[in-house]
C-alpha cells in the first residue's frame, strides 16, 4: 500500500512542476496534453526516470514517513523539471 502512496505523491510532484510552468506561462497546454499528447517523448523519459528512482528509493526506505513523502514529491518534481524543461 505504501508503494502506491509513494507513486501518488511523486505524481503530485510532477503535477506541481506543470502547475508552476503553467502559472509562469511557460506552457499553455493542459496537464493531460503536457504529459500525453504534446511532450510524449519527454514524458516517457520522465516516467522511466521516475520509476527507477522510486524503485531505488523504496528499496532503501520502504516505510512511508513525512521525510520519505517529501522525498517522493521532490523526486517527481525534479525529474519533470529536468526532462520537461522545454
C-alpha positions in Angstrom: 0.0 0.0 0.0 2.8 2.4 0.8 4.3 1.9 -2.7 1.1 3.2 -4.2 1.2 6.3 -1.9 4.8 6.9 -2.9 3.8 6.9 -6.6 0.8 9.2 -6.0 2.9 11.6 -4.0 5.6 11.5 -6.8 2.9 12.2 -9.4 1.8 15.1 -7.3 5.4 16.5 -7.7 5.1 16.1 -11.5 1.8 17.9 -11.4 3.3 20.7 -9.2 6.0 21.3 -11.8 3.5 21.5 -14.6 1.4 24.0 -12.5 4.5 26.2 -11.9 5.2 26.2 -15.7 1.5 27.0 -16.4 1.4 29.9 -13.9 4.6 31.3 -15.4 3.1 31.0 -18.9 5.9 28.7 -20.0 3.3 26.3 -21.3 -0.3 26.8 -22.4 -1.0 23.1 -22.6 -3.4 21.3 -20.2 -1.9 18.8 -17.9 -3.2 15.9 -20.0 -1.7 17.4 -23.2 1.5 18.3 -21.4 2.1 14.7 -20.4 0.5 12.5 -23.1 0.0 14.5 -26.3 2.4 17.3 -26.7 5.6 16.1 -24.9 5.3 12.3 -25.4 9.0 11.6 -25.7 9.9 13.7 -22.7 7.1 12.2 -20.7 8.3 8.7 -21.4 11.8 9.6 -20.3 10.4 11.3 -17.1 8.2 8.3 -16.2 11.1 5.9 -16.8 13.4 8.0 -14.6 10.7 8.4 -12.0 10.1 4.6 -11.9 13.8 3.8 -11.5 14.2 6.5 -8.8 11.2 5.4 -6.9 12.2 1.7 -7.1 15.7 2.6 -5.8 14.2 4.8 -3.0 11.7 2.2 -2.0 14.4 -0.5 -1.8 16.2 1.6 0.8 13.3 3.3 2.6 10.2 1.1 2.4 8.1 2.8 5.1 6.1 5.9 4.5 7.1 8.8 6.8 6.9 12.5 6.3 10.5 12.6 5.2 10.0 9.9 2.6 6.8 11.6 1.4 8.8 14.8 0.9 11.5 12.9 -0.9 8.9 11.2 -3.2 7.4 14.6 -4.0 10.8 16.1 -4.7 11.8 13.2 -6.9 8.7 13.7 -9.1 9.2 17.5 -9.2 12.9 17.3 -10.0 12.6 14.6 -12.7 9.8 16.5 -14.5 11.8 19.7 -14.1 14.9 18.1 -15.7 13.3 16.2 -18.5 10.4 18.5 -19.5 12.3 21.8 -19.3 11.2 22.7 -22.8 
